Amino acid sequence: MSKFVSAHITTCMTRQDVDKLVKRFIRESDEQIQSIRVLCDTVAGRMLCEWEAPDQDSLVTWLSKRNVRIRGSDEWIIPVQMEAVEGDLKLL
């Protein structure tokens, strides 16, 4: 599976709303889509998510079915090509 990072706007979400959403991502993960990590700042109104998925289209579809859509240039999904692990850059 490939890794992806997505960015989302959470401007009107409380900590409790984010908690529910993150738990839902984990609960509804399956053999195709895995929620790996979520980083969020409700004051800044931004959330970054790390995923494993077979491809970007599958992830977009999975998120859309959960009412999480990519809107405009402030929200996006990128494939992760390289990752630094313990100081070493690894090609994924």
PDB file of N, CA, C and O in Angstrom:
ATOM      1  N   MET A   1       0.828  -1.185   0.000  1.00  0.00           N
ATOM      2  CA  MET A   1       0.000   0.000   0.000  1.00  0.00           C
ATOM      3  C   MET A   1       0.873   1.250   0.000  1.00  0.00           C
ATOM      4  O   MET A   1       2.005   1.236   0.484  1.00  0.00           O
ATOM      5  N   SER A   2       0.336   2.308  -0.542  1.00  0.00           N
ATOM      6  CA  SER A   2       1.031   3.592  -0.611  1.00  0.00           C
ATOM      7  C   SER A   2       0.634   4.468   0.568  1.00  0.00           C
ATOM      8  O   SER A   2      -0.429   4.291   1.164  1.00  0.00           O
ATOM      9  N   LYS A   3       1.511   5.421   0.895  1.00  0.00           N
ATOM     10  CA  LYS A   3       1.221   6.386   1.951  1.00  0.00           C
ATOM     11  C   LYS A   3       0.763   7.690   1.339  1.00  0.00           C
ATOM     12  O   LYS A   3       1.204   8.078   0.257  1.00  0.00           O
ATOM     13  N   PHE A   4      -0.144   8.371   2.058  1.00  0.00           N
ATOM     14  CA  PHE A   4      -0.663   9.670   1.646  1.00  0.00           C
ATOM     15  C   PHE A   4      -0.780  10.563   2.864  1.00  0.00           C
ATOM     16  O   PHE A   4      -0.923  10.084   3.989  1.00  0.00           O
ATOM     17  N   VAL A   5      -0.718  11.869   2.632  1.00  0.00           N
ATOM     18  CA  VAL A   5      -0.984  12.867   3.665  1.00  0.00           C
ATOM     19  C   VAL A   5      -2.102  13.752   3.131  1.00  0.00           C
ATOM     20  O   VAL A   5      -2.081  14.171   1.974  1.00  0.00           O
ATOM     21  N   SER A   6      -3.076  14.027   3.989  1.00  0.00           N
ATOM     22  CA  SER A   6      -4.163  14.921   3.591  1.00  0.00           C
ATOM     23  C   SER A   6      -4.252  16.085   4.566  1.00  0.00           C
ATOM     24  O   SER A   6      -3.924  15.947   5.744  1.00  0.00           O
ATOM     25  N   ALA A   7      -4.698  17.230   4.064  1.00  0.00           N
ATOM     26  CA  ALA A   7      -4.883  18.428   4.887  1.00  0.00           C
ATOM     27  C   ALA A   7      -6.350  18.822   4.818  1.00  0.00           C
ATOM     28  O   ALA A   7      -6.975  18.797   3.757  1.00  0.00           O
ATOM     29  N   HIS A   8      -6.883  19.189   5.986  1.00  0.00           N
ATOM     30  CA  HIS A   8      -8.305  19.520   6.078  1.00  0.00           C
ATOM     31  C   HIS A   8      -8.501  20.748   6.953  1.00  0.00           C
ATOM     32  O   HIS A   8      -7.702  21.023   7.849  1.00  0.00           O
ATOM     33  N   ILE A   9      -9.568  21.480   6.683  1.00  0.00           N
ATOM     34  CA  ILE A   9      -9.950  22.632   7.486  1.00  0.00           C
ATOM     35  C   ILE A   9     -10.901  22.146   8.581  1.00  0.00           C
ATOM     36  O   ILE A   9     -11.861  21.424   8.309  1.00  0.00           O
ATOM     37  N   THR A  10     -10.621  22.550   9.817  1.00  0.00           N
ATOM     38  CA  THR A  10     -11.457  22.151  10.957  1.00  0.00           C
ATOM     39  C   THR A  10     -11.936  23.370  11.734  1.00  0.00           C
ATOM     40  O   THR A  10     -12.127  23.295  12.948  1.00  0.00           O
ATOM     41  N   THR A  11     -12.127  24.468  11.059  1.00  0.00           N
ATOM     42  CA  THR A  11     -12.411  25.747  11.705  1.00  0.00           C
ATOM     43  C   THR A  11     -13.559  25.684  12.707  1.00  0.00           C
ATOM     44  O   THR A  11     -13.438  26.254  13.792  1.00  0.00           O
ATOM     45  N   CYS A  12     -14.640  25.033  12.399  1.00  0.00           N
ATOM     46  CA  CYS A  12     -15.814  25.020  13.282  1.00  0.00           C
ATOM     47  C   CYS A  12     -15.883  23.771  14.156  1.00  0.00           C
ATOM     48  O   CYS A  12     -16.901  23.530  14.805  1.00  0.00           O
ATOM     49  N   MET A  13     -14.828  22.983  14.181  1.00  0.00           N
ATOM     50  CA  MET A  13     -14.853  21.743  14.954  1.00  0.00           C
ATOM     51  C   MET A  13     -14.255  21.956  16.347  1.00  0.00           C
ATOM     52  O   MET A  13     -13.240  22.632  16.512  1.00  0.00           O
ATOM     53  N   THR A  14     -14.908  21.364  17.332  1.00  0.00           N
ATOM     54  CA  THR A  14     -14.380  21.378  18.692  1.00  0.00           C
ATOM     55  C   THR A  14     -13.432  20.188  18.861  1.00  0.00           C
ATOM     56  O   THR A  14     -13.329  19.329  17.985  1.00  0.00           O
ATOM     57  N   ARG A  15     -12.753  20.157  19.989  1.00  0.00           N
ATOM     58  CA  ARG A  15     -11.888  19.017  20.303  1.00  0.00           C
ATOM     59  C   ARG A  15     -12.702  17.729  20.301  1.00  0.00           C
ATOM     60  O   ARG A  15     -12.231  16.699  19.820  1.00  0.00           O
ATOM     61  N   GLN A  16     -13.913  17.780  20.831  1.00  0.00           N
ATOM     62  CA  GLN A  16     -14.783  16.601  20.876  1.00  0.00           C
ATOM     63  C   GLN A  16     -15.176  16.153  19.465  1.00  0.00           C
ATOM     64  O   GLN A  16     -15.240  14.955  19.191  1.00  0.00           O
ATOM     65  N   ASP A  17     -15.437  17.105  18.576  1.00  0.00           N
ATOM     66  CA  ASP A  17     -15.765  16.771  17.182  1.00  0.00           C
ATOM     67  C   ASP A  17     -14.591  16.074  16.507  1.00  0.00           C
ATOM     68  O   ASP A  17     -14.767  15.071  15.815  1.00  0.00           O
ATOM     69  N   VAL A  18     -13.391  16.614  16.715  1.00  0.00           N
ATOM     70  CA  VAL A  18     -12.196  16.007  16.121  1.00  0.00           C
ATOM     71  C   VAL A  18     -11.986  14.610  16.683  1.00  0.00           C
ATOM     72  O   VAL A  18     -11.655  13.687  15.939  1.00  0.00           O
ATOM     73  N   ASP A  19     -12.176  14.445  17.982  1.00  0.00           N
ATOM     74  CA  ASP A  19     -12.032  13.140  18.616  1.00  0.00           C
ATOM     75  C   ASP A  19     -12.982  12.117  17.997  1.00  0.00           C
ATOM     76  O   ASP A  19     -12.579  10.991  17.705  1.00  0.00           O
ATOM     77  N   LYS A  20     -14.230  12.504  17.797  1.00  0.00           N
ATOM     78  CA  LYS A  20     -15.214  11.610  17.167  1.00  0.00           C
ATOM     79  C   LYS A  20     -14.787  11.239  15.749  1.00  0.00           C
ATOM     80  O   LYS A  20     -14.884  10.081  15.343  1.00  0.00           O
ATOM     81  N   LEU A  21     -14.309  12.244  14.996  1.00  0.00           N
ATOM     82  CA  LEU A  21     -13.895  12.001  13.617  1.00  0.00           C
ATOM     83  C   LEU A  21     -12.704  11.049  13.558  1.00  0.00           C
ATOM     84  O   LEU A  21     -12.690  10.123  12.747  1.00  0.00           O
ATOM     85  N   VAL A  22     -11.705  11.271  14.411  1.00  0.00           N
ATOM     86  CA  VAL A  22     -10.522  10.413  14.433  1.00  0.00           C
ATOM     87  C   VAL A  22     -10.904   8.979  14.806  1.00  0.00           C
ATOM     88  O   VAL A  22     -10.430   8.027  14.187  1.00  0.00           O
ATOM     89  N   LYS A  23     -11.753   8.828  15.807  1.00  0.00           N
ATOM     90  CA  LYS A  23     -12.208   7.480  16.206  1.00  0.00           C
ATOM     91  C   LYS A  23     -12.978   6.811  15.080  1.00  0.00           C
ATOM     92  O   LYS A  23     -12.886   5.598  14.890  1.00  0.00           O
ATOM     93  N   ARG A  24     -13.738   7.605  14.332  1.00  0.00           N
ATOM     94  CA  ARG A  24     -14.471   7.065  13.181  1.00  0.00           C
ATOM     95  C   ARG A  24     -13.501   6.610  12.087  1.00  0.00           C
ATOM     96  O   ARG A  24     -13.686   5.546  11.497  1.00  0.00           O
ATOM     97  N   PHE A  25     -12.465   7.416  11.815  1.00  0.00           N
ATOM     98  CA  PHE A  25     -11.451   7.016  10.836  1.00  0.00           C
ATOM     99  C   PHE A  25     -10.839   5.671  11.223  1.00  0.00           C
ATOM    100  O   PHE A  25     -10.683   4.790  10.377  1.00  0.00           O
ATOM    101  N   ILE A  26     -10.499   5.516  12.482  1.00  0.00           N
ATOM    102  CA  ILE A  26      -9.876   4.270  12.950  1.00  0.00           C
ATOM    103  C   ILE A  26     -10.868   3.114  12.874  1.00  0.00           C
ATOM    104  O   ILE A  26     -10.543   2.038  12.373  1.00  0.00           O
ATOM    105  N   ARG A  27     -12.078   3.344  13.373  1.00  0.00           N
ATOM    106  CA  ARG A  27     -13.104   2.294  13.392  1.00  0.00           C
ATOM    107  C   ARG A  27     -13.463   1.824  11.981  1.00  0.00           C
ATOM    108  O   ARG A  27     -13.710   0.637  11.765  1.00  0.00           O
ATOM    109  N   GLU A  28     -13.491   2.745  11.031  1.00  0.00           N
ATOM    110  CA  GLU A  28     -13.923   2.402   9.676  1.00  0.00           C
ATOM    111  C   GLU A  28     -12.758   2.080   8.740  1.00  0.00           C
ATOM    112  O   GLU A  28     -12.968   1.842   7.550  1.00  0.00           O
ATOM    113  N   SER A  29     -11.530   2.072   9.269  1.00  0.00           N
ATOM    114  CA  SER A  29     -10.393   1.603   8.463  1.00  0.00           C
ATOM    115  C   SER A  29     -10.648   0.160   8.075  1.00  0.00           C
ATOM    116  O   SER A  29     -11.274  -0.590   8.824  1.00  0.00           O
ATOM    117  N   ASP A  30     -10.169  -0.227   6.912  1.00  0.00           N
ATOM    118  CA  ASP A  30     -10.367  -1.597   6.447  1.00  0.00           C
ATOM    119  C   ASP A  30      -9.096  -2.092   5.754  1.00  0.00           C
ATOM    120  O   ASP A  30      -8.040  -1.473   5.886  1.00  0.00           O
ATOM    121  N   GLU A  31      -9.186  -3.183   5.030  1.00  0.00           N
ATOM    122  CA  GLU A  31      -7.989  -3.718   4.374  1.00  0.00           C
ATOM    123  C   GLU A  31      -7.479  -2.816   3.251  1.00  0.00           C
ATOM    124  O   GLU A  31      -6.336  -2.959   2.817  1.00  0.00           O
ATOM    125  N   GLN A  32      -8.309  -1.895   2.781  1.00  0.00           N
ATOM    126  CA  GLN A  32      -7.920  -0.988   1.699  1.00  0.00           C
ATOM    127  C   GLN A  32      -7.386   0.353   2.215  1.00  0.00           C
ATOM    128  O   GLN A  32      -6.375   0.850   1.718  1.00  0.00           O
ATOM    129  N   ILE A  33      -8.054   0.932   3.197  1.00  0.00           N
ATOM    130  CA  ILE A  33      -7.715   2.261   3.699  1.00  0.00           C
ATOM    131  C   ILE A  33      -7.416   2.172   5.192  1.00  0.00           C
ATOM    132  O   ILE A  33      -8.219   1.655   5.969  1.00  0.00           O
ATOM    133  N   GLN A  34      -6.248   2.685   5.580  1.00  0.00           N
ATOM    134  CA  GLN A  34      -5.840   2.693   6.988  1.00  0.00           C
ATOM    135  C   GLN A  34      -5.530   4.118   7.430  1.00  0.00           C
ATOM    136  O   GLN A  34      -4.743   4.817   6.792  1.00  0.00           O
ATOM    137  N   SER A  35      -6.155   4.542   8.528  1.00  0.00           N
ATOM    138  CA  SER A  35      -5.809   5.813   9.150  1.00  0.00           C
ATOM    139  C   SER A  35      -4.598   5.555  10.039  1.00  0.00           C
ATOM    140  O   SER A  35      -4.669   4.746  10.964  1.00  0.00           O
ATOM    141  N   ILE A  36      -3.489   6.237   9.768  1.00  0.00           N
ATOM    142  CA  ILE A  36      -2.244   6.006  10.498  1.00  0.00           C
ATOM    143  C   ILE A  36      -2.062   7.016  11.630  1.00  0.00           C
ATOM    144  O   ILE A  36      -1.758   6.639  12.762  1.00  0.00           O
ATOM    145  N   ARG A  37      -2.247   8.297  11.319  1.00  0.00           N
ATOM    146  CA  ARG A  37      -1.997   9.336  12.314  1.00  0.00           C
ATOM    147  C   ARG A  37      -2.766  10.591  11.946  1.00  0.00           C
ATOM    148  O   ARG A  37      -2.968  10.887  10.769  1.00  0.00           O
ATOM    149  N   VAL A  38      -3.196  11.331  12.974  1.00  0.00           N
ATOM    150  CA  VAL A  38      -3.888  12.601  12.774  1.00  0.00           C
ATOM    151  C   VAL A  38      -3.227  13.650  13.661  1.00  0.00           C
ATOM    152  O   VAL A  38      -2.990  13.417  14.847  1.00  0.00           O
ATOM    153  N   LEU A  39      -2.935  14.799  13.077  1.00  0.00           N
ATOM    154  CA  LEU A  39      -2.387  15.946  13.792  1.00  0.00           C
ATOM    155  C   LEU A  39      -3.362  17.102  13.589  1.00  0.00           C
ATOM    156  O   LEU A  39      -3.762  17.385  12.459  1.00  0.00           O
ATOM    157  N   CYS A  40      -3.742  17.765  14.668  1.00  0.00           N
ATOM    158  CA  CYS A  40      -4.772  18.797  14.531  1.00  0.00           C
ATOM    159  C   CYS A  40      -4.526  19.953  15.487  1.00  0.00           C
ATOM    160  O   CYS A  40      -4.026  19.770  16.596  1.00  0.00           O
ATOM    161  N   ASP A  41      -4.886  21.142  15.034  1.00  0.00           N
ATOM    162  CA  ASP A  41      -4.889  22.332  15.877  1.00  0.00           C
ATOM    163  C   ASP A  41      -6.231  23.028  15.649  1.00  0.00           C
ATOM    164  O   ASP A  41      -6.454  23.623  14.594  1.00  0.00           O
ATOM    165  N   THR A  42      -7.116  22.954  16.631  1.00  0.00           N
ATOM    166  CA  THR A  42      -8.441  23.553  16.461  1.00  0.00           C
ATOM    167  C   THR A  42      -8.382  25.088  16.481  1.00  0.00           C
ATOM    168  O   THR A  42      -9.272  25.742  15.938  1.00  0.00           O
ATOM    169  N   VAL A  43      -7.349  25.666  17.098  1.00  0.00           N
ATOM    170  CA  VAL A  43      -7.214  27.122  17.083  1.00  0.00           C
ATOM    171  C   VAL A  43      -6.883  27.601  15.665  1.00  0.00           C
ATOM    172  O   VAL A  43      -7.472  28.566  15.176  1.00  0.00           O
ATOM    173  N   ALA A  44      -5.942  26.921  15.014  1.00  0.00           N
ATOM    174  CA  ALA A  44      -5.583  27.253  13.632  1.00  0.00           C
ATOM    175  C   ALA A  44      -6.620  26.718  12.647  1.00  0.00           C
ATOM    176  O   ALA A  44      -6.694  27.176  11.507  1.00  0.00           O
ATOM    177  N   GLY A  45      -7.417  25.750  13.087  1.00  0.00           N
ATOM    178  CA  GLY A  45      -8.453  25.192  12.224  1.00  0.00           C
ATOM    179  C   GLY A  45      -7.903  24.308  11.122  1.00  0.00           C
ATOM    180  O   GLY A  45      -8.414  24.307  10.002  1.00  0.00           O
ATOM    181  N   ARG A  46      -6.856  23.554  11.444  1.00  0.00           N
ATOM    182  CA  ARG A  46      -6.213  22.693  10.441  1.00  0.00           C
ATOM    183  C   ARG A  46      -5.982  21.297  11.010  1.00  0.00           C
ATOM    184  O   ARG A  46      -5.730  21.128  12.203  1.00  0.00           O
ATOM    185  N   MET A  47      -6.073  20.304  10.132  1.00  0.00           N
ATOM    186  CA  MET A  47      -5.831  18.924  10.503  1.00  0.00           C
ATOM    187  C   MET A  47      -5.038  18.244   9.385  1.00  0.00           C
ATOM    188  O   MET A  47      -5.383  18.370   8.210  1.00  0.00           O
ATOM    189  N   LEU A  48      -3.985  17.529   9.753  1.00  0.00           N
ATOM    190  CA  LEU A  48      -3.212  16.715   8.815  1.00  0.00           C
ATOM    191  C   LEU A  48      -3.432  15.250   9.171  1.00  0.00           C
ATOM    192  O   LEU A  48      -3.418  14.878  10.344  1.00  0.00           O
ATOM    193  N   CYS A  49      -3.631  14.432   8.161  1.00  0.00           N
ATOM    194  CA  CYS A  49      -3.858  13.005   8.366  1.00  0.00           C
ATOM    195  C   CYS A  49      -2.869  12.209   7.526  1.00  0.00           C
ATOM    196  O   CYS A  49      -2.542  12.585   6.400  1.00  0.00           O
ATOM    197  N   GLU A  50      -2.403  11.112   8.091  1.00  0.00           N
ATOM    198  CA  GLU A  50      -1.528  10.194   7.370  1.00  0.00           C
ATOM    199  C   GLU A  50      -2.331   8.917   7.113  1.00  0.00           C
ATOM    200  O   GLU A  50      -3.024   8.413   7.996  1.00  0.00           O
ATOM    201  N   TRP A  51      -2.224   8.414   5.903  1.00  0.00           N
ATOM    202  CA  TRP A  51      -3.028   7.270   5.460  1.00  0.00           C
ATOM    203  C   TRP A  51      -2.171   6.236   4.747  1.00  0.00           C
ATOM    204  O   TRP A  51      -1.087   6.541   4.251  1.00  0.00           O
ATOM    205  N   GLU A  52      -2.671   5.020   4.706  1.00  0.00           N
ATOM    206  CA  GLU A  52      -2.206   4.010   3.768  1.00  0.00           C
ATOM    207  C   GLU A  52      -3.405   3.640   2.915  1.00  0.00           C
ATOM    208  O   GLU A  52      -4.494   3.385   3.428  1.00  0.00           O
ATOM    209  N   ALA A  53      -3.193   3.613   1.609  1.00  0.00           N
ATOM    210  CA  ALA A  53      -4.273   3.327   0.663  1.00  0.00           C
ATOM    211  C   ALA A  53      -3.659   2.786  -0.622  1.00  0.00           C
ATOM    212  O   ALA A  53      -2.486   3.032  -0.900  1.00  0.00           O
ATOM    213  N   PRO A  54      -4.444   2.048  -1.410  1.00  0.00           N
ATOM    214  CA  PRO A  54      -3.898   1.525  -2.660  1.00  0.00           C
ATOM    215  C   PRO A  54      -3.570   2.624  -3.675  1.00  0.00           C
ATOM    216  O   PRO A  54      -2.616   2.498  -4.442  1.00  0.00           O
ATOM    217  N   ASP A  55      -4.378   3.721  -3.676  1.00  0.00           N
ATOM    218  CA  ASP A  55      -4.149   4.834  -4.590  1.00  0.00           C
ATOM    219  C   ASP A  55      -4.944   6.043  -4.109  1.00  0.00           C
ATOM    220  O   ASP A  55      -5.803   5.925  -3.236  1.00  0.00           O
ATOM    221  N   GLN A  56      -4.656   7.185  -4.678  1.00  0.00           N
ATOM    222  CA  GLN A  56      -5.283   8.433  -4.249  1.00  0.00           C
ATOM    223  C   GLN A  56      -6.786   8.437  -4.498  1.00  0.00           C
ATOM    224  O   GLN A  56      -7.552   8.900  -3.652  1.00  0.00           O
ATOM    225  N   ASP A  57      -7.215   7.928  -5.646  1.00  0.00           N
ATOM    226  CA  ASP A  57      -8.649   7.911  -5.955  1.00  0.00           C
ATOM    227  C   ASP A  57      -9.436   7.101  -4.932  1.00  0.00           C
ATOM    228  O   ASP A  57     -10.535   7.496  -4.542  1.00  0.00           O
ATOM    229  N   SER A  58      -8.885   5.974  -4.497  1.00  0.00           N
ATOM    230  CA  SER A  58      -9.560   5.143  -3.483  1.00  0.00           C
ATOM    231  C   SER A  58      -9.700   5.908  -2.173  1.00  0.00           C
ATOM    232  O   SER A  58     -10.742   5.844  -1.519  1.00  0.00           O
ATOM    233  N   LEU A  59      -8.650   6.633  -1.791  1.00  0.00           N
ATOM    234  CA  LEU A  59      -8.700   7.410  -0.556  1.00  0.00           C
ATOM    235  C   LEU A  59      -9.724   8.536  -0.662  1.00  0.00           C
ATOM    236  O   LEU A  59     -10.495   8.756   0.273  1.00  0.00           O
ATOM    237  N   VAL A  60      -9.744   9.245  -1.778  1.00  0.00           N
ATOM    238  CA  VAL A  60     -10.717  10.329  -1.981  1.00  0.00           C
ATOM    239  C   VAL A  60     -12.135   9.777  -1.903  1.00  0.00           C
ATOM    240  O   VAL A  60     -13.001  10.387  -1.276  1.00  0.00           O
ATOM    241  N   THR A  61     -12.380   8.643  -2.526  1.00  0.00           N
ATOM    242  CA  THR A  61     -13.706   8.013  -2.489  1.00  0.00           C
ATOM    243  C   THR A  61     -14.075   7.621  -1.073  1.00  0.00           C
ATOM    244  O   THR A  61     -15.199   7.866  -0.634  1.00  0.00           O
ATOM    245  N   TRP A  62     -13.137   7.012  -0.347  1.00  0.00           N
ATOM    246  CA  TRP A  62     -13.365   6.574   1.031  1.00  0.00           C
ATOM    247  C   TRP A  62     -13.718   7.784   1.905  1.00  0.00           C
ATOM    248  O   TRP A  62     -14.666   7.727   2.688  1.00  0.00           O
ATOM    249  N   LEU A  63     -12.962   8.869   1.772  1.00  0.00           N
ATOM    250  CA  LEU A  63     -13.232  10.070   2.557  1.00  0.00           C
ATOM    251  C   LEU A  63     -14.580  10.690   2.181  1.00  0.00           C
ATOM    252  O   LEU A  63     -15.329  11.125   3.055  1.00  0.00           O
ATOM    253  N   SER A  64     -14.886  10.731   0.896  1.00  0.00           N
ATOM    254  CA  SER A  64     -16.161  11.298   0.436  1.00  0.00           C
ATOM    255  C   SER A  64     -17.352  10.553   1.030  1.00  0.00           C
ATOM    256  O   SER A  64     -18.348  11.168   1.410  1.00  0.00           O
ATOM    257  N   LYS A  65     -17.249   9.242   1.108  1.00  0.00           N
ATOM    258  CA  LYS A  65     -18.334   8.441   1.689  1.00  0.00           C
ATOM    259  C   LYS A  65     -18.523   8.748   3.166  1.00  0.00           C
ATOM    260  O   LYS A  65     -19.565   8.427   3.738  1.00  0.00           O
ATOM    261  N   ARG A  66     -17.532   9.362   3.785  1.00  0.00           N
ATOM    262  CA  ARG A  66     -17.609   9.738   5.197  1.00  0.00           C
ATOM    263  C   ARG A  66     -17.800  11.248   5.353  1.00  0.00           C
ATOM    264  O   ARG A  66     -17.547  11.811   6.418  1.00  0.00           O
ATOM    265  N   ASN A  67     -18.245  11.884   4.284  1.00  0.00           N
ATOM    266  CA  ASN A  67     -18.526  13.325   4.269  1.00  0.00           C
ATOM    267  C   ASN A  67     -17.300  14.192   4.491  1.00  0.00           C
ATOM    268  O   ASN A  67     -17.427  15.321   4.967  1.00  0.00           O
ATOM    269  N   VAL A  68     -16.118  13.696   4.159  1.00  0.00           N
ATOM    270  CA  VAL A  68     -14.887  14.481   4.224  1.00  0.00           C
ATOM    271  C   VAL A  68     -14.472  14.714   2.774  1.00  0.00           C
ATOM    272  O   VAL A  68     -14.060  13.791   2.072  1.00  0.00           O
ATOM    273  N   ARG A  69     -14.589  15.943   2.351  1.00  0.00           N
ATOM    274  CA  ARG A  69     -14.287  16.256   0.956  1.00  0.00           C
ATOM    275  C   ARG A  69     -13.084  17.181   0.861  1.00  0.00           C
ATOM    276  O   ARG A  69     -12.764  17.910   1.799  1.00  0.00           O
ATOM    277  N   ILE A  70     -12.435  17.136  -0.278  1.00  0.00           N
ATOM    278  CA  ILE A  70     -11.308  18.021  -0.549  1.00  0.00           C
ATOM    279  C   ILE A  70     -11.868  19.222  -1.291  1.00  0.00           C
ATOM    280  O   ILE A  70     -12.357  19.105  -2.415  1.00  0.00           O
ATOM    281  N   ARG A  71     -11.788  20.399  -0.635  1.00  0.00           N
ATOM    282  CA  ARG A  71     -12.388  21.611  -1.197  1.00  0.00           C
ATOM    283  C   ARG A  71     -11.319  22.674  -1.397  1.00  0.00           C
ATOM    284  O   ARG A  71     -10.712  23.139  -0.433  1.00  0.00           O
ATOM    285  N   GLY A  72     -11.096  23.049  -2.612  1.00  0.00           N
ATOM    286  CA  GLY A  72     -10.184  24.151  -2.901  1.00  0.00           C
ATOM    287  C   GLY A  72      -8.722  23.843  -2.619  1.00  0.00           C
ATOM    288  O   GLY A  72      -8.354  22.693  -2.376  1.00  0.00           O
ATOM    289  N   SER A  73      -7.899  24.873  -2.652  1.00  0.00           N
ATOM    290  CA  SER A  73      -6.459  24.696  -2.515  1.00  0.00           C
ATOM    291  C   SER A  73      -6.009  24.572  -1.062  1.00  0.00           C
ATOM    292  O   SER A  73      -4.868  24.184  -0.809  1.00  0.00           O
ATOM    293  N   ASP A  74      -6.892  24.897  -0.085  1.00  0.00           N
ATOM    294  CA  ASP A  74      -6.523  24.779   1.326  1.00  0.00           C
ATOM    295  C   ASP A  74      -6.612  23.340   1.834  1.00  0.00           C
ATOM    296  O   ASP A  74      -6.060  23.024   2.888  1.00  0.00           O
ATOM    297  N   GLU A  75      -7.289  22.480   1.109  1.00  0.00           N
ATOM    298  CA  GLU A  75      -7.388  21.069   1.476  1.00  0.00           C
ATOM    299  C   GLU A  75      -6.813  20.253   0.325  1.00  0.00           C
ATOM    300  O   GLU A  75      -7.053  20.564  -0.841  1.00  0.00           O
ATOM    301  N   TRP A  76      -6.055  19.214   0.651  1.00  0.00           N
ATOM    302  CA  TRP A  76      -5.377  18.465  -0.402  1.00  0.00           C
ATOM    303  C   TRP A  76      -4.970  17.080   0.088  1.00  0.00           C
ATOM    304  O   TRP A  76      -4.989  16.791   1.284  1.00  0.00           O
ATOM    305  N   ILE A  77      -4.604  16.239  -0.866  1.00  0.00           N
ATOM    306  CA  ILE A  77      -4.033  14.916  -0.599  1.00  0.00           C
ATOM    307  C   ILE A  77      -2.777  14.806  -1.455  1.00  0.00           C
ATOM    308  O   ILE A  77      -2.805  15.101  -2.650  1.00  0.00           O
ATOM    309  N   ILE A  78      -1.680  14.381  -0.842  1.00  0.00           N
ATOM    310  CA  ILE A  78      -0.462  14.151  -1.623  1.00  0.00           C
ATOM    311  C   ILE A  78       0.059  12.746  -1.351  1.00  0.00           C
ATOM    312  O   ILE A  78      -0.024  12.252  -0.227  1.00  0.00           O
ATOM    313  N   PRO A  79       0.591  12.109  -2.381  1.00  0.00           N
ATOM    314  CA  PRO A  79       1.269  10.833  -2.158  1.00  0.00           C
ATOM    315  C   PRO A  79       2.619  11.085  -1.494  1.00  0.00           C
ATOM    316  O   PRO A  79       3.275  12.089  -1.771  1.00  0.00           O
ATOM    317  N   VAL A  80       3.023  10.182  -0.628  1.00  0.00           N
ATOM    318  CA  VAL A  80       4.316  10.298   0.049  1.00  0.00           C
ATOM    319  C   VAL A  80       5.313   9.438  -0.727  1.00  0.00           C
ATOM    320  O   VAL A  80       5.176   8.216  -0.781  1.00  0.00           O
ATOM    321  N   GLN A  81       6.295  10.068  -1.313  1.00  0.00           N
ATOM    322  CA  GLN A  81       7.304   9.372  -2.111  1.00  0.00           C
ATOM    323  C   GLN A  81       8.515   8.990  -1.269  1.00  0.00           C
ATOM    324  O   GLN A  81       9.119   7.936  -1.469  1.00  0.00           O
ATOM    325  N   MET A  82       8.864   9.872  -0.314  1.00  0.00           N
ATOM    326  CA  MET A  82      10.028   9.637   0.538  1.00  0.00           C
ATOM    327  C   MET A  82       9.661   9.968   1.975  1.00  0.00           C
ATOM    328  O   MET A  82       8.782  10.788   2.239  1.00  0.00           O
ATOM    329  N   GLU A  83      10.358   9.310   2.901  1.00  0.00           N
ATOM    330  CA  GLU A  83      10.108   9.534   4.320  1.00  0.00           C
ATOM    331  C   GLU A  83      11.433   9.449   5.070  1.00  0.00           C
ATOM    332  O   GLU A  83      12.229   8.540   4.833  1.00  0.00           O
ATOM    333  N   ALA A  84      11.665  10.395   5.973  1.00  0.00           N
ATOM    334  CA  ALA A  84      12.865  10.349   6.811  1.00  0.00           C
ATOM    335  C   ALA A  84      12.559   9.521   8.052  1.00  0.00           C
ATOM    336  O   ALA A  84      11.642   9.839   8.808  1.00  0.00           O
ATOM    337  N   VAL A  85      13.327   8.463   8.256  1.00  0.00           N
ATOM    338  CA  VAL A  85      13.169   7.578   9.407  1.00  0.00           C
ATOM    339  C   VAL A  85      14.503   7.548  10.151  1.00  0.00           C
ATOM    340  O   VAL A  85      15.516   7.085   9.628  1.00  0.00           O
ATOM    341  N   GLU A  86      14.476   8.053  11.384  1.00  0.00           N
ATOM    342  CA  GLU A  86      15.672   8.105  12.215  1.00  0.00           C
ATOM    343  C   GLU A  86      16.853   8.753  11.463  1.00  0.00           C
ATOM    344  O   GLU A  86      17.986   8.277  11.522  1.00  0.00           O
ATOM    345  N   GLY A  87      16.547   9.850  10.759  1.00  0.00           N
ATOM    346  CA  GLY A  87      17.587  10.602  10.081  1.00  0.00           C
ATOM    347  C   GLY A  87      17.975  10.108   8.692  1.00  0.00           C
ATOM    348  O   GLY A  87      18.762  10.758   8.005  1.00  0.00           O
ATOM    349  N   ASP A  88      17.436   8.974   8.272  1.00  0.00           N
ATOM    350  CA  ASP A  88      17.726   8.441   6.947  1.00  0.00           C
ATOM    351  C   ASP A  88      16.531   8.624   6.030  1.00  0.00           C
ATOM    352  O   ASP A  88      15.409   8.258   6.381  1.00  0.00           O
ATOM    353  N   LEU A  89      16.771   9.193   4.849  1.00  0.00           N
ATOM    354  CA  LEU A  89      15.709   9.373   3.880  1.00  0.00           C
ATOM    355  C   LEU A  89      15.473   8.064   3.139  1.00  0.00           C
ATOM    356  O   LEU A  89      16.390   7.506   2.536  1.00  0.00           O
ATOM    357  N   LYS A  90      14.250   7.585   3.189  1.00  0.00           N
ATOM    358  CA  LYS A  90      13.889   6.312   2.549  1.00  0.00           C
ATOM    359  C   LYS A  90      12.931   6.584   1.405  1.00  0.00           C
ATOM    360  O   LYS A  90      12.001   7.378   1.539  1.00  0.00           O
ATOM    361  N   LEU A  91      13.159   5.932   0.295  1.00  0.00           N
ATOM    362  CA  LEU A  91      12.236   5.983  -0.840  1.00  0.00           C
ATOM    363  C   LEU A  91      11.166   4.935  -0.585  1.00  0.00           C
ATOM    364  O   LEU A  91      11.469   3.770  -0.330  1.00  0.00           O
ATOM    365  N   LEU A  92       9.900   5.365  -0.658  1.00  0.00           N
ATOM    366  CA  LEU A  92       8.790   4.435  -0.397  1.00  0.00           C
ATOM    367  C   LEU A  92       8.324   3.774  -1.665  1.00  0.00           C
ATOM    368  O   LEU A  92       7.399   2.962  -1.633  1.00  0.00           O
TER     369      LEU A  92
END
